[in-house]
Amino acid sequence: MKKFGILACLIFAIPNISPIQASAVDPLSVAATFERLTASSALANPSVAVIDQLTGAVVFEKSAYSPRKPASVLKIYSAAAALTYMDPTERFTTSAWVGVNEKSIVIHGSLDPWMSLNDSVAKKMGRTSIPRIEYNALSALQEANPGSIRNSTIYYSDLYSQDVANIKAFFAKRGVKAAMKRVSSEKALELSGEEILSSQSPELQEMLAFALTWSDNLLTERIARLASQAAGYPLNNEGVARTFDEVLTGLGVDSKGLLARDASGLSHENRITAIQVARLLAKIRTDAKFAPLISGLPIGGITGTLKKRFVDTAPEAIGLVKAKTGTLNGTTNLAGYVEAGDREYVFVIIADRLNRSSRAEKFARSTVDRILGKVAAPLLPIFPVQPAEVVAVEVVTTA
């Protein structure tokens, strides 16, 4: 005989699953977010451009064609130029020798951009330094010439003028009146006796990644000049400017508004437009040739000059923003890519009209971080668990 005397309530936890809505990161919502938040007084009328990488469409623009100061965002142009005209696996070697002539040293250069002017910094980063070459060359010169070395000769090939000046000053400070004589690579070989030291740089693509990640000004300047030389232009600022223009034109990007007075972005006379940078970033994003540039960009909250960004201001964007910073007095810029679910947006924010104070610049950076925090979203949705729903189920028992 059956009894229906027990009614049991079984509690099932049925989560209310609400994945990130696509509408939060669709182009219209992203445009609305940028329009609302870039109007903040903290950014002092910035120049802004946002492109949907999926379609190539300009999602938002604000004074996007206005020439502005790029600061270190200009390093993107330098890296693009290097990867356009140079072999990414190229290495540079520098060696020093005791000369076959009495009281002489020979330095075989290759315009190595990796050499540092500071020995302690060089050791920390695993780089060769000019001071290391200088000290070792002086010791070798003294050992090879027991008498006075006051009037000595240093033959050199393919060194930067700044390095030549530093070497001359180093020896002069130590009582050696060194005659600096530039020679060809072939002549340098003829004049060389015993090797003192030799150093080889990492591959160009590794140096570029370092320059972008840590915003290394001198390294960027020298790489850009090498790119200018490879493009057939002079090894100077004028050559760099012509090379930048040619790179943009070759990629189908309008170079109007570009004014390059250096390669690192230190000059306050440099000018670019937000739309120009955005189109450049959009063009190179899927081109394998520029992969070292993309991978070298700092990652928000994780690497390089963005390592401390977003951590407190917009933690939801950590790891989802890959961009180049740009900072000068009164200027706080950011240009790169932000992941937004199944989309990626190219963004450029140039805030170069700020009050020249650390407080104003910090406020601007925080504002930029929060804007990107509103847009950033991981590809895989997050499923937050809401309070469980209670469902009563009647259970029939038998006796």
Long-range contacts (C-beta under 8 A, 24 or more apart in sequence): 1-399, 2-396, 2-398, 2-399, 3-397, 3-398, 3-399, 4-396, 4-397, 5-397, 6-395, 6-397, 7-394, 7-395, 8-393, 8-394, 8-395, 9-390, 9-392, 9-393, 10-391, 10-392, 10-393, 10-395, 11-388, 11-390, 11-391, 12-388, 12-389, 12-390, 12-391, 12-393, 13-388, 13-389, 14-388, 14-389, 14-391, 15-383, 15-385, 15-386, 15-388, 16-385, 16-386, 16-387, 16-389, 17-383, 17-385, 17-386, 18-383, 18-384, 18-386, 19-381, 19-382, 19-383, 20-341, 20-377, 20-378, 20-381, 20-382, 22-341, 22-342, 24-341, 24-377, 25-340, 25-341, 25-343, 25-375, 25-377, 26-343, 27-52, 27-55, 27-57, 27-59, 27-343, 30-59, 30-60, 30-340, 30-345, 30-375, 31-59, 31-60, 33-371, 33-374, 33-375, 34-59, 34-60, 34-62, 34-347, 34-371, 34-375, 35-60, 35-62, 37-367, 37-370, 37-371, 37-374, 38-62, 38-349, 38-371, 40-367, 42-360, 42-363, 42-364, 42-366, 42-367, 43-349, 43-351, 43-354, 43-364, 43-367, 43-368, 44-351, 44-353, 44-354, 44-355, 44-360, 44-364, 45-353, 46-349, 46-350, 46-351, 46-352, 46-353, 47-273, 47-274, 47-348, 47-349, 47-350, 47-352, 48-274, 48-347, 48-348, 48-349, 48-350, 49-274, 49-275, 49-277, 49-278, 49-346, 49-347, 49-348, 50-278, 50-345, 50-346, 50-347, 50-348, 51-278, 51-279, 51-281, 51-282, 51-345, 51-346, 51-347, 52-343, 52-345, 53-282, 53-285, 53-337, 53-343, 53-344, 53-345, 53-346, 54-343, 54-344, 56-282, 58-275, 58-278, 59-345, 61-274, 61-275, 63-274, 64-273, 64-274, 64-275, 64-278, 64-348, 65-257, 65-273, 65-274, 65-275, 66-257, 66-273, 66-274, 67-257, 67-259, 67-271, 67-272, 67-273, 68-271, 68-272, 68-273, 68-274, 68-350, 68-352, 69-268, 69-270, 69-271, 69-328, 69-331, 69-333, 69-350, 69-352, 70-265, 70-270, 70-271, 70-272, 70-277, 70-326, 70-333, 70-350, 71-265, 71-270, 71-325, 71-326, 71-327, 71-328, 71-331, 71-333, 71-352, 72-215, 72-217, 72-264, 72-265, 72-324, 72-325, 72-326, 72-327, 72-333, 73-265, 73-272, 73-277, 73-324, 73-325, 73-326, 73-333, 73-334, 73-335, 73-348, 73-350, 74-260, 74-262, 74-263, 74-264, 74-265, 74-270, 74-272, 74-326, 75-211, 75-212, 75-215, 75-220, 75-263, 75-264, 75-265, 75-324, 76-212, 76-277, 76-280, 76-281, 76-293, 76-324, 76-335, 77-224, 77-244, 77-247, 77-248, 77-260, 77-263, 77-272, 77-280, 78-211, 78-220, 78-221, 78-223, 78-224, 78-227, 78-240, 78-244, 78-263, 78-264, 79-208, 79-211, 79-212, 79-220, 79-223, 79-290, 79-292, 79-293, 79-296, 80-247, 80-251, 80-280, 80-284, 80-290, 80-293, 81-224, 81-227, 81-228, 81-231, 81-240, 81-243, 81-244, 81-247, 82-204, 82-208, 82-223, 82-224, 82-226, 82-227, 83-205, 83-208, 83-289, 83-290, 83-292, 83-293, 84-227, 84-231, 84-247, 84-250, 84-289, 85-227, 85-230, 85-231, 85-243, 86-204, 86-226, 86-227, 86-230, 87-204, 88-203, 88-204, 88-205, 88-208, 88-292, 89-203, 89-204, 89-205, 90-203, 90-204, 91-200, 91-201, 91-202, 91-203, 91-204, 92-200, 92-201, 93-198, 93-199, 93-200, 93-201, 94-128, 94-133, 94-198, 94-199, 95-195, 95-196, 95-197, 95-198, 95-199, 96-133, 96-136, 96-137, 96-140, 96-195, 96-196, 96-197, 96-198, 97-191, 97-192, 97-193, 97-194, 97-195, 97-196, 98-140, 98-141, 98-144, 98-192, 98-193, 98-194, 98-196, 99-153, 99-155, 99-191, 99-192, 99-193, 100-190, 100-191, 100-192, 100-193, 101-153, 101-191, 102-145, 103-141, 103-145, 103-149, 103-151, 103-152, 103-153, 104-152, 104-153, 104-154, 104-155, 104-191, 105-137, 105-140, 105-141, 105-152, 105-153, 105-154, 105-155, 105-196, 106-154, 106-155, 106-156, 106-188, 106-191, 106-192, 106-193, 107-133, 107-137, 107-154, 107-155, 107-156, 107-157, 107-159, 107-167, 107-188, 108-156, 108-157, 108-158, 108-185, 108-188, 108-189, 108-192, 109-156, 109-157, 109-158, 109-159, 109-163, 110-158, 111-158, 111-159, 111-160, 111-222, 111-226, 111-235, 112-199, 112-201, 113-201, 113-207, 113-218, 113-219, 113-222, 113-223, 113-226, 114-201, 114-202, 114-207, 114-219, 115-163, 115-199, 115-201, 116-218, 117-162, 117-163, 117-166, 117-218, 125-210, 128-199, 128-201, 130-163, 130-166, 130-167, 131-170, 132-197, 133-167, 133-197, 134-166, 134-167, 134-170, 134-171, 136-196, 136-197, 137-196, 138-170, 138-171, 138-174, 138-176, 140-194, 140-196, 141-176, 144-194, 149-176, 150-175, 150-176, 150-177, 151-177, 151-179, 152-176, 152-177, 152-178, 152-179, 153-178, 153-179, 153-181, 154-178, 154-179, 154-180, 154-181, 155-181, 155-182, 155-183, 155-187, 155-188, 155-191, 156-180, 156-181, 156-182, 156-183, 156-188, 157-182, 157-183, 157-184, 157-185, 157-187, 157-188, 158-185, 160-222, 205-292, 206-292, 208-292, 208-293, 208-296, 209-292, 209-295, 209-296, 210-296, 211-296, 212-293, 212-296, 212-297, 212-298, 212-304, 212-324, 213-296, 213-297, 213-298, 213-303, 213-304, 213-305, 214-304, 214-305, 215-304, 215-305, 215-324, 215-325, 217-264, 217-265, 217-266, 218-264, 220-263, 220-264, 221-262, 221-263, 221-264, 223-263, 224-263, 224-264, 225-263, 237-261, 237-262, 237-263, 248-276, 248-280, 251-280, 251-283, 251-284, 252-283, 253-279, 253-280, 253-283, 254-279, 265-326, 265-328, 266-328, 268-328, 272-350, 274-335, 274-348, 274-349, 274-350, 275-348, 277-335, 277-348, 278-335, 278-346, 278-347, 278-348, 281-335, 281-336, 281-337, 281-346, 281-348, 282-346, 285-337, 285-344, 285-346, 294-322, 294-337, 297-322, 297-323, 297-324, 297-336, 297-337, 298-322, 298-323, 298-324, 298-325, 300-369, 300-372, 309-365, 309-369, 310-369, 310-372, 310-373, 313-365, 313-366, 313-369, 313-370, 313-373, 314-369, 314-370, 314-372, 314-373, 314-374, 314-376, 315-373, 316-373, 316-376, 316-377, 317-369, 317-372, 317-373, 317-375, 317-376, 320-372, 320-376, 320-377, 320-378, 321-372, 321-376, 323-347, 326-350, 327-361, 328-352, 329-356, 330-354, 330-355, 330-356, 330-360, 330-361, 331-361, 332-361, 332-364, 332-365, 332-368, 334-368, 334-372, 338-372, 338-375, 338-376, 339-376, 339-377, 339-378, 339-379, 340-375, 340-376, 340-377, 341-377, 341-378, 341-379, 341-381, 342-379, 345-375, 347-372
